[in-house]
Amino acid sequence: MMDMKNKIVLICNNPVFLTAISKTSKKDCYIVEQADIIQNESALEKYGTNMKLAVVEANKWGNEPADLSRFIKNFKEDENFLFLLICDQGQQKLAVQAVRMGAIDVILMPCESEIIQKRVNNILRLLHLRQQVLRDPLTKIYNRAAFENAVRRLMKQEKAQAAFIMIDLDDFKYLNDTYGHDVGDMVLIRVARILTEVLDQKDVIGRMGGDEFAVFVPSIYSKENFLQKVEVIFSRLRIKFTKKGKEVNVSGSIGIAFFPEYGIDFNRLYRNADRAQYQSKNNGKHSIKIYGSDKTH
C-alpha cells in the first residue's frame, strides 16, 4: 500500500504546470490529482490532513471574482489547502481577488517556462517547509499544535459521532532510564507507524508530548467497527523486542471520549479522553477505558 500520509497533493490539469512539476527533484513526494476533484470535498477526504495545492485556471470563471470566491470558499478553513491562480494578462481583477483570498502565488500567462519552473520550485519548497512545521520531528506525525488546529476545524464541521483517543505508553520512563533514549525513540517511532497503518487517511494522529499520543476519528457511523479498530491498535501496542540480552515488553493505556456526548469543544473532549486514559492506568495499565462507561476493556 502506498503511504499517502506525508505526500503533498497537487490538484492540477494545466500541462505547463504539470511539466514544471515533472522536472522537480522530489517527484515521489507528490500525488497528482485531476482538477475536477476540487469540486468534490468527499473525494478529497481520502487525503485527510495532507498538504494540498490546487492550481486554479482563471479561464473557467471568465473575469468574475465572485465566481472564483464561491469556488474556493469551502476550502478556506483548511490550513492544509492552498491554491495558485493561473490567469491571462487581462484578468487582473481575478488576480487581485486571488491574492486577497490568500493565493500562494498568481502566474500571469504567457510566461517564460524557466520563470514558471523557478516559481514552481519555490512554491513546492515552501509547502515542504510548512509541512515540516506541522510535524513532530521524531515520529513525523502531527505535533501538538497542528493536531489541535486540525481537530478544532473538524469539530466545527462534524455532524456525526466522533471520537477522541488518548494513548499513553506504560512505564516509558523506566524504559528510557534502563535502555536509553535511543530505544525510547525507536518505540515512539514504532507507535506512530502502528497508528498510521491501522487508522484511516481522514483520521488525525498527533504526538502530544513525551510518550503521549492522540487520535481524532471523525464521522463514526458504526461504533462496533470503531471499537474493533481500537482493539487492533491496542493489541499492536504490545511491543516486544530484545535488548541487552533481555526481553523488553512495551504496552499502552488508552482512553476514549465520544463527541458530542462528552465534549463539543476541543478542551473538554481532550480532558475527558485524558481522564479515561488516566483511569485506564489506575486499573492496572494496558487497558481501554471509555469515558462515561463503567467498563474497562
Secondary structure by P-SEA (a helix, b strand, c coil): ccccccbbbbbcccaaaaaaaaaccccccbbbbcccccccccccccccccbbbbbcccccccccaaaaaaaaccccccccccbbbbbcccaaaaaaaaaaacccccccccccaaaaaaaaaaaaaaaaaaaaaacccccccccaaaaaaaaaaaaaacccbbbbbbbbbcaaaaaaaaccaaaaaaaaaaaaaaaaacccccbbbbbccccbbbbbbcccccaaaaaaaaaaaaaacbbbbbcccbbbbbbbbbbbbccccccccaaaaaaaaaaaaaaaaaacccccccccccccc
